[in-house]
Amino acid sequence: MKSILQDDKRCYICGNIYNLHMHHIYGGGNRRISENNGFKVWLCALHHNMSNQGVHFNREADLRLKRICQKEYEKTHTR
């Protein structure tokens, strides 16, 4: 998996190395854009979609991840 945010296969949020899911930061209709540009990270089940802390249920965590990704992308690209 190519990601602009991480090289290691561990949860981007807590560092866990077990029960990992690949998360496309911009999903749905934008999944292909995420795939092509590396807008994805590894997340443990807790931080992905298995609790209220997960980015699929916690809007604040989802937006924080999107802001981090955008900031990293804009280091080498313009709006």
Z-matrix of the N, CA and C atoms (Angstrom, degrees):
N
C 1 1.454
C 2 1.514 1 109.36
N 3 1.302 2 117.36 1 125.26
C 4 1.461 3 122.83 2 175.33
C 5 1.525 4 108.32 3 -91.72
N 6 1.315 5 116.47 4 127.95
C 7 1.454 6 121.65 5 179.33
C 8 1.520 7 108.68 6 -136.15
N 9 1.325 8 117.01 7 141.22
C 10 1.463 9 119.60 8 176.33
C 11 1.529 10 111.03 9 -81.83
N 12 1.335 11 117.59 10 -8.24
C 13 1.458 12 120.46 11 -176.65
C 14 1.518 13 114.74 12 -106.58
N 15 1.325 14 118.14 13 -21.23
C 16 1.455 15 118.06 14 -177.52
C 17 1.520 16 111.69 15 -152.72
N 18 1.325 17 113.81 16 152.65
C 19 1.455 18 121.74 17 176.57
C 20 1.526 19 111.21 18 -107.67
N 21 1.319 20 117.08 19 -28.05
C 22 1.463 21 122.23 20 -176.07
C 23 1.517 22 111.50 21 -88.00
N 24 1.320 23 115.52 22 149.05
C 25 1.458 24 120.59 23 174.52
C 26 1.522 25 107.73 24 -90.47
N 27 1.331 26 114.59 25 85.58
C 28 1.455 27 123.01 26 177.69
C 29 1.523 28 107.61 27 -154.15
N 30 1.313 29 117.65 28 159.67
C 31 1.461 30 120.62 29 -179.38
C 32 1.523 31 109.45 30 -59.48
N 33 1.317 32 115.96 31 126.25
C 34 1.468 33 121.38 32 -178.88
C 35 1.526 34 111.22 33 -62.46
N 36 1.325 35 117.59 34 -28.63
C 37 1.462 36 121.40 35 -175.17
C 38 1.524 37 112.38 36 -88.63
N 39 1.341 38 117.77 37 -48.19
C 40 1.463 39 119.59 38 -174.04
C 41 1.526 40 114.75 39 -114.67
N 42 1.324 41 117.90 40 -11.25
C 43 1.454 42 120.78 41 178.27
C 44 1.521 43 114.91 42 87.65
N 45 1.328 44 118.05 43 0.42
C 46 1.465 45 122.13 44 178.90
C 47 1.530 46 109.62 45 -57.61
N 48 1.328 47 116.86 46 146.31
C 49 1.471 48 119.93 47 179.52
C 50 1.528 49 112.22 48 -111.77
N 51 1.331 50 117.79 49 4.45
C 52 1.462 51 122.10 50 -177.56
C 53 1.525 52 111.77 51 -111.51
N 54 1.329 53 114.96 52 149.91
C 55 1.465 54 122.48 53 174.89
C 56 1.534 55 111.28 54 53.73
N 57 1.316 56 116.04 55 54.51
C 58 1.463 57 121.60 56 -175.50
C 59 1.523 58 112.15 57 -91.61
N 60 1.310 59 115.46 58 145.70
C 61 1.460 60 123.52 59 175.87
C 62 1.526 61 107.76 60 -123.79
N 63 1.318 62 116.69 61 142.85
C 64 1.455 63 119.82 62 173.55
C 65 1.536 64 107.70 63 -81.83
N 66 1.317 65 116.45 64 127.09
C 67 1.468 66 120.90 65 -179.99
C 68 1.520 67 109.59 66 -113.67
N 69 1.333 68 116.18 67 123.92
C 70 1.465 69 121.67 68 173.14
C 71 1.520 70 106.86 69 -85.15
N 72 1.309 71 117.05 70 117.40
C 73 1.464 72 121.50 71 -173.96
C 74 1.522 73 111.15 72 -61.79
N 75 1.309 74 116.29 73 -38.25
C 76 1.464 75 120.90 74 173.45
C 77 1.523 76 106.08 75 -114.02
N 78 1.321 77 116.32 76 100.81
C 79 1.461 78 121.64 77 -175.51
C 80 1.518 79 112.44 78 -97.97
N 81 1.309 80 115.22 79 -155.32
C 82 1.460 81 121.26 80 -179.26
C 83 1.509 82 111.18 81 58.96
N 84 1.313 83 117.05 82 -128.86
C 85 1.455 84 122.47 83 179.54
C 86 1.515 85 113.39 84 -67.27
N 87 1.321 86 116.79 85 -14.72
C 88 1.473 87 121.26 86 -179.24
C 89 1.527 88 112.93 87 -100.16
N 90 1.317 89 116.85 88 7.80
C 91 1.470 90 120.76 89 -177.65
C 92 1.528 91 111.58 90 -56.92
N 93 1.326 92 117.49 91 -41.63
C 94 1.466 93 120.76 92 -179.69
C 95 1.535 94 110.79 93 -64.20
N 96 1.332 95 116.93 94 -37.90
C 97 1.466 96 120.79 95 176.90
C 98 1.532 97 109.36 96 -62.65
N 99 1.332 98 116.78 97 -43.81
C 100 1.463 99 120.39 98 177.42
C 101 1.519 100 110.90 99 -60.86
N 102 1.311 101 116.53 100 -43.66
C 103 1.461 102 121.73 101 -179.29
C 104 1.528 103 110.80 102 -62.34
N 105 1.320 104 116.93 103 -47.51
C 106 1.469 105 121.64 104 -176.51
C 107 1.524 106 113.55 105 -69.21
N 108 1.334 107 117.40 106 -30.18
C 109 1.461 108 121.22 107 -175.35
C 110 1.527 109 114.60 108 -104.45
N 111 1.314 110 116.77 109 -0.37
C 112 1.459 111 119.59 110 179.70
C 113 1.512 112 113.95 111 77.75
N 114 1.328 113 116.48 112 27.15
C 115 1.466 114 120.74 113 178.85
C 116 1.518 115 109.31 114 -86.36
N 117 1.321 116 116.07 115 65.52
C 118 1.455 117 121.05 116 -178.94
C 119 1.514 118 109.36 117 -152.33
N 120 1.321 119 114.69 118 154.90
C 121 1.457 120 121.82 119 179.78
C 122 1.521 121 108.73 120 -143.60
N 123 1.331 122 114.84 121 160.77
C 124 1.453 123 120.58 122 170.66
C 125 1.517 124 107.90 123 -85.28
N 126 1.331 125 116.34 124 135.96
C 127 1.459 126 122.22 125 175.34
C 128 1.518 127 108.40 126 -133.12
N 129 1.332 128 116.95 127 143.32
C 130 1.457 129 119.93 128 172.96
C 131 1.526 130 107.04 129 -71.35
N 132 1.324 131 115.63 130 164.38
C 133 1.465 132 120.11 131 -177.85
C 134 1.529 133 111.82 132 -56.51
N 135 1.321 134 117.14 133 -39.86
C 136 1.464 135 121.83 134 -179.98
C 137 1.523 136 111.62 135 -59.04
N 138 1.321 137 117.00 136 -43.72
C 139 1.467 138 120.89 137 -176.94
C 140 1.520 139 113.13 138 -90.57
N 141 1.322 140 117.52 139 -2.65
C 142 1.460 141 120.42 140 177.85
C 143 1.524 142 110.81 141 -98.42
N 144 1.336 143 116.99 142 -74.38
C 145 1.464 144 118.04 143 -174.08
C 146 1.524 145 114.44 144 -147.56
N 147 1.313 146 118.03 145 19.27
C 148 1.465 147 120.06 146 -177.05
C 149 1.531 148 113.48 147 -111.65
N 150 1.326 149 117.46 148 11.67
C 151 1.468 150 120.59 149 176.76
C 152 1.522 151 108.86 150 -160.05
N 153 1.313 152 115.67 151 171.55
C 154 1.469 153 120.38 152 176.53
C 155 1.522 154 112.20 153 -68.94
N 156 1.333 155 117.69 154 -12.75
C 157 1.456 156 121.87 155 176.41
C 158 1.525 157 111.57 156 -82.24
N 159 1.323 158 116.53 157 -14.24
C 160 1.456 159 121.45 158 -176.84
C 161 1.525 160 112.35 159 -69.38
N 162 1.320 161 115.43 160 150.11
C 163 1.469 162 120.51 161 -176.60
C 164 1.529 163 112.85 162 -64.59
N 165 1.325 164 117.89 163 -19.17
C 166 1.463 165 119.56 164 178.24
C 167 1.530 166 112.10 165 -79.34
N 168 1.339 167 117.27 166 -15.20
C 169 1.464 168 121.05 167 -178.86
C 170 1.523 169 113.02 168 -121.29
N 171 1.304 170 117.90 169 -13.35
C 172 1.461 171 122.50 170 -176.90
C 173 1.526 172 108.22 171 -113.57
N 174 1.311 173 116.36 172 101.20
C 175 1.472 174 121.82 173 -175.37
C 176 1.529 175 111.79 174 -59.96
N 177 1.321 176 117.23 175 -38.67
C 178 1.465 177 120.67 176 -179.96
C 179 1.538 178 110.80 177 -62.61
N 180 1.324 179 117.17 178 -44.32
C 181 1.467 180 120.89 179 178.61
C 182 1.530 181 110.58 180 -65.30
N 183 1.322 182 116.63 181 -39.43
C 184 1.469 183 121.42 182 178.33
C 185 1.529 184 110.77 183 -62.23
N 186 1.318 185 116.90 184 -47.82
C 187 1.469 186 120.55 185 -179.36
C 188 1.519 187 112.02 186 -67.00
N 189 1.329 188 117.54 187 -35.94
C 190 1.467 189 121.16 188 177.71
C 191 1.529 190 110.17 189 -61.66
N 192 1.326 191 116.41 190 -43.65
C 193 1.458 192 120.87 191 178.81
C 194 1.529 193 111.22 192 -65.11
N 195 1.322 194 117.27 193 -39.25
C 196 1.466 195 121.41 194 177.58
C 197 1.532 196 111.31 195 -64.59
N 198 1.339 197 117.06 196 -40.98
C 199 1.470 198 120.22 197 178.69
C 200 1.524 199 111.43 198 -65.13
N 201 1.321 200 116.72 199 -42.36
C 202 1.465 201 120.67 200 178.42
C 203 1.519 202 110.12 201 -61.78
N 204 1.318 203 116.36 202 -44.09
C 205 1.466 204 121.13 203 -179.83
C 206 1.526 205 110.72 204 -63.49
N 207 1.320 206 116.88 205 -45.37
C 208 1.458 207 120.46 206 -179.48
C 209 1.529 208 111.07 207 -62.39
N 210 1.332 209 116.45 208 -42.57
C 211 1.459 210 120.29 209 179.61
C 212 1.527 211 110.79 210 -61.65
N 213 1.318 212 117.19 211 -42.23
C 214 1.460 213 121.25 212 179.17
C 215 1.527 214 110.86 213 -66.16
N 216 1.313 215 117.12 214 -42.82
C 217 1.465 216 121.74 215 -179.72
C 218 1.531 217 110.98 216 -63.27
N 219 1.337 218 116.96 217 -39.28
C 220 1.461 219 120.62 218 -177.30
C 221 1.539 220 113.33 219 -74.43
N 222 1.312 221 117.82 220 -4.35
C 223 1.464 222 120.25 221 172.98
C 224 1.524 223 110.59 222 -67.99
N 225 1.332 224 115.93 223 -26.46
C 226 1.473 225 120.06 224 -177.36
C 227 1.525 226 113.19 225 -124.18
N 228 1.329 227 117.72 226 -0.33
C 229 1.466 228 121.90 227 -179.23
C 230 1.531 229 109.42 228 -137.61
N 231 1.309 230 115.94 229 156.50
C 232 1.463 231 119.76 230 175.72
C 233 1.518 232 109.82 231 -101.80
N 234 1.312 233 116.02 232 162.94
C 235 1.450 234 120.02 233 177.75
C 236 1.486 235 107.21 234 -70.88
